[in-house]
Amino acid sequence: MGMFRAMLGLSIHALDRSRKMTLYAREGVNHLWFVDPRIQLLEVYRREGNHWQRLGAYTGSAHVHAEPFEARKLNLGSLWER
C-alpha cells in the first residue's frame, strides 16, 4: 500500500500509536511516520511482515532522508514552523 503519516493525539498517545500501528500493518501500509509537533519529533517505521521496524527518530531542525522518500532531503524545521 504505501506510506501513512499520523499526528499523535495528546491524551491517548500510547494507545493511539498501538491501535494505528496494528491497523496499518493489517491494511498493508509499508511505511509509517509519526509526527509530534509538541516535541518536534519525527519517527519513521517500515513494516516487515506483521511487525514494524523503527528506522529512526529525528528532532529539531535536522535534515533527514527518511523512507520511503530517502531520495529527498527533508528539513524538519519547516514542519514545526507556524
CYANA upper distance limits for C-alpha pairs under 8 A (distance plus 0.5 A):
  1 MET  CA     27 GLU  CA      8.24
  1 MET  CA     28 GLY  CA      5.94
  1 MET  CA     29 VAL  CA      5.37
  1 MET  CA     30 ASN  CA      6.76
  2 GLY  CA     28 GLY  CA      8.35
  2 GLY  CA     29 VAL  CA      5.80
  2 GLY  CA     30 ASN  CA      5.82
  2 GLY  CA     31 HIS  CA      6.81
  3 MET  CA     29 VAL  CA      6.42
  3 MET  CA     30 ASN  CA      6.38
  3 MET  CA     31 HIS  CA      4.96
  3 MET  CA     32 LEU  CA      6.14
  3 MET  CA     33 TRP  CA      8.32
  3 MET  CA     68 PRO  CA      7.83
  4 PHE  CA     29 VAL  CA      7.45
  4 PHE  CA     31 HIS  CA      6.82
  4 PHE  CA     32 LEU  CA      5.44
  4 PHE  CA     33 TRP  CA      6.87
  5 ARG  CA     32 LEU  CA      6.23
  5 ARG  CA     33 TRP  CA      5.13
  5 ARG  CA     34 PHE  CA      6.43
  5 ARG  CA     35 VAL  CA      7.68
  6 ALA  CA     32 LEU  CA      8.11
  6 ALA  CA     33 TRP  CA      6.76
  6 ALA  CA     34 PHE  CA      5.55
  6 ALA  CA     35 VAL  CA      6.71
  7 MET  CA     34 PHE  CA      6.59
  7 MET  CA     35 VAL  CA      5.69
  7 MET  CA     36 ASP  CA      6.65
  8 LEU  CA     13 HIS  CA      6.57
  8 LEU  CA     16 ASP  CA      7.64
  8 LEU  CA     17 ARG  CA      7.79
  8 LEU  CA     34 PHE  CA      7.32
  8 LEU  CA     35 VAL  CA      7.16
  8 LEU  CA     36 ASP  CA      6.45
  9 GLY  CA     13 HIS  CA      6.06
  9 GLY  CA     16 ASP  CA      7.60
 12 ILE  CA     16 ASP  CA      6.08
 13 HIS  CA     17 ARG  CA      6.58
 14 ALA  CA     18 SER  CA      6.67
 15 LEU  CA     19 ARG  CA      6.64
 16 ASP  CA     20 LYS  CA      6.60
 17 ARG  CA     21 MET  CA      6.53
 18 SER  CA     22 THR  CA      6.74
 19 ARG  CA     23 LEU  CA      6.63
 20 LYS  CA     24 TYR  CA      6.45
 21 MET  CA     25 ALA  CA      6.57
 21 MET  CA     52 TRP  CA      8.25
 22 THR  CA     26 ARG  CA      6.73
 23 LEU  CA     27 GLU  CA      6.73
 24 TYR  CA     28 GLY  CA      6.73
 24 TYR  CA     29 VAL  CA      5.74
 25 ALA  CA     29 VAL  CA      6.18
 25 ALA  CA     30 ASN  CA      7.92
 25 ALA  CA     47 ARG  CA      7.29
 25 ALA  CA     50 ASN  CA      6.37
 25 ALA  CA     51 HIS  CA      7.69
 25 ALA  CA     52 TRP  CA      8.36
 26 ARG  CA     50 ASN  CA      7.78
 29 VAL  CA     47 ARG  CA      7.75
 30 ASN  CA     46 ARG  CA      6.25
 30 ASN  CA     47 ARG  CA      5.45
 30 ASN  CA     48 GLU  CA      8.39
 31 HIS  CA     44 VAL  CA      7.97
 31 HIS  CA     45 TYR  CA      6.17
 31 HIS  CA     46 ARG  CA      5.06
 31 HIS  CA     47 ARG  CA      6.61
 31 HIS  CA     67 GLU  CA      7.71
 31 HIS  CA     68 PRO  CA      7.26
 32 LEU  CA     44 VAL  CA      6.49
 32 LEU  CA     45 TYR  CA      5.57
 32 LEU  CA     46 ARG  CA      6.92
 32 LEU  CA     47 ARG  CA      8.48
 33 TRP  CA     42 LEU  CA      7.21
 33 TRP  CA     43 GLU  CA      6.05
 33 TRP  CA     44 VAL  CA      5.18
 33 TRP  CA     45 TYR  CA      6.77
 34 PHE  CA     41 LEU  CA      8.46
 34 PHE  CA     42 LEU  CA      6.28
 34 PHE  CA     43 GLU  CA      5.60
 34 PHE  CA     44 VAL  CA      7.17
 35 VAL  CA     40 GLN  CA      8.16
 35 VAL  CA     41 LEU  CA      6.40
 35 VAL  CA     42 LEU  CA      5.23
 35 VAL  CA     43 GLU  CA      7.09
 36 ASP  CA     40 GLN  CA      6.27
 36 ASP  CA     41 LEU  CA      5.65
 36 ASP  CA     42 LEU  CA      7.02
 37 PRO  CA     41 LEU  CA      6.87
 37 PRO  CA     79 LEU  CA      8.21
 37 PRO  CA     80 TRP  CA      6.59
 39 ILE  CA     59 THR  CA      8.38
 40 GLN  CA     59 THR  CA      5.99
 40 GLN  CA     60 GLY  CA      6.04
 40 GLN  CA     80 TRP  CA      7.10
 41 LEU  CA     57 ALA  CA      7.38
 41 LEU  CA     58 TYR  CA      6.23
 41 LEU  CA     59 THR  CA      5.12
 41 LEU  CA     60 GLY  CA      7.49
 42 LEU  CA     57 ALA  CA      6.14
 42 LEU  CA     58 TYR  CA      5.65
 42 LEU  CA     59 THR  CA      6.87
 43 GLU  CA     54 ARG  CA      7.98
 43 GLU  CA     55 LEU  CA      8.23
 43 GLU  CA     56 GLY  CA      6.36
 43 GLU  CA     57 ALA  CA      4.87
 43 GLU  CA     58 TYR  CA      6.94
 44 VAL  CA     54 ARG  CA      6.54
 44 VAL  CA     55 LEU  CA      5.96
 44 VAL  CA     56 GLY  CA      5.91
 44 VAL  CA     57 ALA  CA      6.90
 44 VAL  CA     66 ALA  CA      7.41
 44 VAL  CA     67 GLU  CA      7.79
 45 TYR  CA     52 TRP  CA      6.55
 45 TYR  CA     53 GLN  CA      5.94
 45 TYR  CA     54 ARG  CA      4.94
 45 TYR  CA     55 LEU  CA      5.85
 45 TYR  CA     56 GLY  CA      7.84
 46 ARG  CA     52 TRP  CA      6.14
 46 ARG  CA     53 GLN  CA      5.75
 46 ARG  CA     54 ARG  CA      7.09
 46 ARG  CA     55 LEU  CA      7.36
 46 ARG  CA     67 GLU  CA      8.28
 47 ARG  CA     51 HIS  CA      6.25
 47 ARG  CA     52 TRP  CA      4.98
 47 ARG  CA     53 GLN  CA      6.63
 48 GLU  CA     52 TRP  CA      6.38
 48 GLU  CA     53 GLN  CA      7.13
 58 TYR  CA     62 ALA  CA      7.30
 58 TYR  CA     64 VAL  CA      8.15
 59 THR  CA     76 LEU  CA      7.86
 60 GLY  CA     76 LEU  CA      7.05
 60 GLY  CA     77 GLY  CA      6.75
 61 SER  CA     75 ASN  CA      6.90
 61 SER  CA     76 LEU  CA      5.39
 61 SER  CA     77 GLY  CA      4.53
 61 SER  CA     78 SER  CA      8.21
 62 ALA  CA     75 ASN  CA      6.68
 62 ALA  CA     76 LEU  CA      6.09
 62 ALA  CA     77 GLY  CA      7.44
 63 HIS  CA     73 LYS  CA      6.73
 63 HIS  CA     74 LEU  CA      5.93
 63 HIS  CA     75 ASN  CA      5.06
 63 HIS  CA     76 LEU  CA      6.62
 64 VAL  CA     70 GLU  CA      8.39
 64 VAL  CA     73 LYS  CA      6.02
 64 VAL  CA     74 LEU  CA      5.73
 64 VAL  CA     75 ASN  CA      7.19
 64 VAL  CA     76 LEU  CA      7.97
 65 HIS  CA     69 PHE  CA      7.22
 65 HIS  CA     70 GLU  CA      4.67
 65 HIS  CA     71 ALA  CA      7.08
 65 HIS  CA     72 ARG  CA      6.52
 65 HIS  CA     73 LYS  CA      5.51
 65 HIS  CA     74 LEU  CA      6.78
 66 ALA  CA     70 GLU  CA      5.12
 66 ALA  CA     73 LYS  CA      8.44
 66 ALA  CA     74 LEU  CA      8.29
 75 ASN  CA     79 LEU  CA      8.06
 76 LEU  CA     80 TRP  CA      7.56
 77 GLY  CA     81 GLU  CA      7.10
